[in-house]
Amino acid sequence: MKYPVIAECVDVRDGKRYFPGDQFPDANDEQIQRLVKAGCLRFDPEAEAAAAKAKAEEEAKAKAEAEAAAAKAKAK
């Protein structure tokens, strides 16, 4: 998930600087919590939950499609 940047910050992983209006890439929970607490990122738990649900649904759909393709190939 990407997080809206509301105050300038730096990604400790690569030193890249982000400015208000940028989208901060997904990072570990500790870094996200630190940047939210510092007022650098906006965190929306509802949006996070919706994104996690969408990702799970997408993965389930891909798995079902792969299984259907495998079953079809096996039937030939």
ABEGO torsion letter per residue (X at the ends): XBBBBABBBBBAAAGBBBBBGBBBBBBBAAAAAAAAAAGABBBBAAAAAAAAAAAAAAAAAAAAAAAAAAAAAAAX
